[in-house]
Amino acid sequence: QLQASGGGLVQAGGSLRLSCAASGLTFSSVIMAWFRQAPGKEREFVALITRSGLSKIYADSVKGRFTISRDNTVYLQMNSLKPEDAAVYYCAAAKRGLTTKSWEYDYWGQGTLVTVSS
């Protein structure tokens, strides 16, 4: 129901834009978020956006560099990428309240790989 795309290989300092399209759910009724998981690490919260799109929350590690937005798709604009940003990025949807906890998200995309070369 969630399809993430846009990952790839980029040099440090470069940019990528990830997209996540939803089907089979009422997109306007869910909170959307991006998480990421690097090899050997736990999945971590990156950013979320409320149903209205008016409120956004970012992990400290990406503040000022990443921007989440939504229309009928949710996007993650990633600028000034660092090698430590390399991971599989997942989009997720939550039907309930505002949360940065992965286990409280109801729907998950398949992930898109971001590789950052130094």
Protein Blocks (a to p, Z undefined) as FASTA:
>chain_A
ZZcehiacddehiacddddddehiafklpccddddddehiacddfbdcdfkopaccddfk
lgokaccddfkbccdddehiafklgccddddddfbdcdfbfklpfbdcebiaddddZZ
